[in-house]
Amino acid sequence: MAKFMDVHDGFVGVTAEQLAAAHEADLAVEGEEGVHFERAWLDPEAGKVFCLSSGPSKEAVMRVHEKAGHPTTEVYELPVEV
């Protein structure tokens, strides 16, 4: 399975608890698309969230985020790892 990093905007002032709740929303529906969300990072000052996942395609990652209520179109496949 491929790995992906996606980026969300608009999370200024979000707390760690709110990030955890958003991550749990992804985990609740990820199986429907064959995706697994491994980790999420937050920069509350910049309002950015970064999610690391594995799955069959970037479109599948996008569908999970859409179903979980926080869509993004900024998804990058990570084909090279060191």
Secondary structure, 3 states (H helix, E strand, C coil): CEEEEEEECCCCCCCHHHHHHHHHHHHHHHHHHCCEEEEEEEECCCCEEEEEEEECCHHHHHHHHHHHCCCCCEEEECCCCC
